[in-house]
Amino acid sequence: MTAFILPVLFFATAALYATVGFGGGSTYTALLVMMDDAIWRIPIIALICNITVVAAGSYLAVTRRAFVWQHAAPFFIASVPLAFIGGLIALRDETYITLLAISLLLAGLRLLLIGDKDIIASPTQSTGKAIAIGGALGLLSGMVGIGGGIFLAPILYYLRWADSKTIAALCSFFILVNSLAGLAGQLVKNGAGVIPEIAEVALPLMAATLLGGLLGARLLLEYLSPNKIQQITALLIIFVATRLLLQLYF
């Protein structure tokens, strides 16, 4: 039953998260935790599915000119090496889940409280601030095994860094590069011998998330209003955080 249900849930997750420029890694981790998968394997599977979703979404964002390179580049300077380092750090099971859940809950609540006026882009952005934010989120993302866009989006909305669709496209790329770096760190930490075991589980989930990601990215670029993007983002983050905390402590 799990072999059928999990791909369906991953498809739905990818479609929902791609509508806001995310890969869905946080919910993939929650689903795998609820299915009692091995904790060491969860970040690797989540990162692989993240990459699958945001690679498609990033391609669509670039071809439809929703992505602004000058807004994005500074975030990658420190985030990529620190995401790799974060992937090397071993965490206890309880520490891993708690860190992930609290981070998501704070991010979701902050985003939900941002008013419509904050969607308007600010005329100035600080490169140094972008590097610092990217580095901190890259390290955290590598540790918990997600791409980091779910943390980055509330910060960018708060700073009025760009309009909603540009933020969603930037977060999609941020997730892609950090997921690749974090995955490299996770594989180095666990050893190449885990690849066959991971592939057996990950391949059907990759197919499901690819289809879901393409659907969600199309909805993002063509049909959803900026305010709807913001609301969906906040509610998804809070839902995932709550599920993780309930799973761990109740």
N, C-alpha and C positions, 0 to 999 in steps of 0.2 A: 504493500500500500504506500509506504514512504517513497518508493522508487517512482510512483506515479504522482503523488501529491506534491512532492518537493519541486519538481520542474514547473508545475502549474503555479505554485506560489512564487517561484523565482521569476516566471514570466510576468505575473501581475505586478510584482515589486519593480522589475525593470521598467515596465511601461509607466508606472506611476512616477518613479524617480526621474526618469528621463525627461518628463514634462517640466521639471525644474532644473535640468542640467546636471543631475546627480547620477551616480552609478548604482546606488542601492546597497552598497557594502554593509552599512549599518544594519539594515534589515536582514540581509543574507546571514550576517553573524547571529542575529537574534533567532532566526529560523533554525539555523544549525545547532545553536545552543539548546533550543526547545526540543530538537530531535535527538539530543544527547550525543551529538557527534564529538569526536576527540578534539579537545581545545587546541592542541598544536596544529591540527589540520584546518580549523575554521578560518584563520586569517588568510591562509593560502588560497582556499577555495573562493572566499569573498573577494580577494584582490583579483583573481583571474576573471571572475564574473564582472567585477567593476570595469576592468580593462575592456572586456567584450562590449559592454553597454556604451561606455563613454567614447570608445574609438568610433563607433557609428555616429553617435551624437556630435562629436567634435568635427567629423567630416562634413556632416550636414550644416553645422554652424558656419564653417569656413566657406563652403560653397555658396551659402546664402548670405554671406557677409554679416553675420551676427557676431562675429568674433573680432576683437580689436587687439592686435598684437602688442601695441605699446602699453596697453593696460595690463597685459598678462605677464610679459617677460620678467619684470622684477620679482614677482612672486616665486619664480622657479629657481632663482640663483642659490638660495640657501635651502629651499624645501627638498630638492632632489637628494643631495648628499645626506641631509638629516633624516629623510624618510628611510634611506638605506640603513643608516645607523640605528634608527628606531626599530627596524625589522630584525636587527641582531639581538635586541634586548629581550631576555626571557622574563616573563611575568607569571606569577602564580595565577591559577584559574580565577579565583575570587577577585584578585586585583585587576585582572584583565577586564572582567565583565563590569566591575564597579567603575573603573576608569572610563570605559566606553559609555556606560549609561549616564553617569553624572555629566560628562562632557556634552552629550547629546541633549540632555534635559535643559541645561543652562542655555545652550545655543538655540533650542526651539522656543523657549519662553521669551528670550530676548527678541527673536525675530517676530513673534506673535504680537509683541507690544509696540513694534515700530509702526508709526502711522503712515498714511498714504503720502504725506508730504516728503517723507524721507526717501521715496523712490526716485525723486528728481536727482540727477547726477550733480555732484559738486564740480566746479570748474577747475580745481587743482587737486593733484594727487602727489603724495610724497613717495619717491622711490625708496628711500631708506626705510620708511614705515612698511612698505610692501615687502621688502626683503626680510625685515624682522618678523612680520606676520607669517610670511611663507615658511621661514625657518622653524618657528615654534609649532606651526600646524603640521609641517612635514614630519617632525620628530614624533609628535603625538600620533599622527596617522600611521606611521610605520610601526609604532608599538602596538596599536590596537587592530591593525590590519584593514583599514579602510582608506579611501583616497584623500579625505580631508576637505572635500568641497562642502560637505554638510556643516563643517565648522567655519569655513571661509565665508559662505554666503551671508550669515547674519552680521558678520563683521563688516562686509562690504556694503550691505544695506545701511548699517548704522553710520558708516563713514560717507555714505552717498557717493560711492566710488564711481558708479555708472548707472545706467538705467537697468531695469530688471532683466531684460533679455540679454544684454551684454554681460551682466553678472552671471547669469545662468551659463552662458557659453564659456566665460572665463573659468568658472568652477568646473565645468566639464573637462577642460584641458588640465586644470590643476589636479583633478582626480586621476586623469590618465597618466601623467608623468610621475606622480607620487605613488600610484599603484604599481607602476613598473619598478620603481626604485625600492618600494617596500617589499614587493614580491621577491626581488633579488636578495634582499636581506633575509627574508624568511627562509628562502631555499638554502642560502649559505648556512644559516643557523641549524636547519634540520637535516641538511645533507642531500645530495642528488639522488640518493636511494629511495627517497619518498615519492619521486615523480611518477612512477607507474601506478602506485596506489592512489595518488591524487588524481591522475588522469582518468582512472576508471570512474571516479565519483563526479569529477568536474565536467566531463564532456557533455553529458545530457543537460546539465545546468547551464553550460555555456550556450548551447543551442537555444534553450528557452529564453535566456537573458538577451541574446542577440535579437530575436524576434520582438521581444517586449521593448527593448531599447529603441529599435527603429520606429516602432509605433509611437512611443512616447516622445521621441525627438521631433517627429513630424507634427504632433499636437502642439509641442512647445513653440515651434517656429511659425505655425500657421493659425492657430485657433485660440490660444489662451491669452487673456489680458494680463498686464503686469501685476495687478492686485491679486488676481487668482493665483498666479505663480507664487507670490509671497505667502498667501494663506495656505496653499497646499504644502509648501516647504515646511512651514512652522508646525502644522498638524502632523505631518509624517514624522518629523524629528521627535516630537513629544510622545507620539504613540510608541515609537520604537524604544525610547528611553524607559518609558513606563513598563513595557513588556519585559525588558531586560531586568529591571529592578525587582519586579514581581517574581520572575523566574528564579532569581538568586536568593531572595530573602523570605518568600512566602510559599 
